[in-house]
Amino acid sequence: MSGHGAPETVALDCSDLSVAVVAASWHQQVMDGLLDGAGRALAAHGVTDTHIVRVPGTFELPVAAAALAEAGFDAVIALGVVIRGGTPHFEYVCSAATDGLTRVALDHRVPVGFGVLTCDTEAQALDRAGLAGSAEDKGWEATAAALQTARTLRALPTPTP
């Protein structure tokens, strides 16, 4: 299982953070699970200032994440799923989403939780979606990682002139 070796996450007090979640619409059952996991993580970390945006697909996540980062959110959670098919489309979408979301985080200095599932089968996606019976909860994990990174960034020393 891909989650083997993952660090144990401890919910931090992130009640002072403003967080946006941008989620794709393809594969509704998987996306519902990812969104629910993100919601559980936000609640466990005490985040109440949240904004949820839906986009058509995973390819559209970076542009919406960039707009949310520019709007001043302390963290952005990106949720999507791409399931391999019989054409190279999978590689293009996965690469564009990964590169685009990385660029958003670096260009805006805003943590972007990477909750994009890139799976060979729908069964693999369902097993990572945080649904009843799922082995993993990637919505929770992506959200917790972004919140912990936001907290870390706030704690970094600022240079003195």
Stockholm file with secondary structure:
# STOCKHOLM 1.0

chainA/1-161         MSGHGAPETVALDCSDLSVAVVAASWHQQVMDGLLDGAGRALAAHGVTDTHIVRVPGTFELPVAAAALAEAGFDAVIALGVVIRGGTPHFEYVCSAATDGLTRVALDHRVPVGFGVLTCDTEAQALDRAGLAGSAEDKGWEATAAALQTARTLRALPTPTP
#=GR chainA/1-161 SS CTTTTCCCCCCCCCTTCEEEEEECCSSHHHHHHHHHHHHHHHHHTTCCEEEEEECSSGGGHHHHHHHHHHTTCSEEEEEEEEECCSSTHHHHHHHHHHHHHHHHHHHHTCCEEEEEEEESSHHHHHHHBTCTTCSCBHHHHHHHHHHHHHHHHHHSCCCCC
#=GC SS_cons         CTTTTCCCCCCCCCTTCEEEEEECCSSHHHHHHHHHHHHHHHHHTTCCEEEEEECSSGGGHHHHHHHHHHTTCSEEEEEEEEECCSSTHHHHHHHHHHHHHHHHHHHHTCCEEEEEEEESSHHHHHHHBTCTTCSCBHHHHHHHHHHHHHHHHHHSCCCCC
//
